[in-house]
Amino acid sequence: MDEPHRRQLIEHYLHAYNHFDIDAMLAVLAHNVRFENHSDGQLTMVTEGIDAFGELARQSAQMFREREQQLLQLTFKDDVALASIGWRGVLAQDIPDGPSAGTELALQGRSEFAFEGGRIVRIIDRS
């Protein structure tokens, strides 16, 4: 798969994420997609398969009134795309022992996307 097609898949995924369109996010993922989230060097979440990813995506979407991932930089190495991502979100609900609804959060991180069969097969988010 060439770089323009891989870039298009990533941009579609991010656009769908930003618009809370879970079905459109899932449309570019392989059925055996693996998702990992790492925060401060610790693995905090793993899903295996599109159903588990979809469930996590639906739960996560409910936590935010607004959210946006902005693609800051994208480089390709072999069959992997490495993205620098700017993220911001506004909480829709209070987090127990944490920030309250309406709080705006922002961070920068990196995402790694791997591809198989014309779809995204792995996403690793690091912040």
Disulfide bonds with the S-S distance in Angstrom:
none
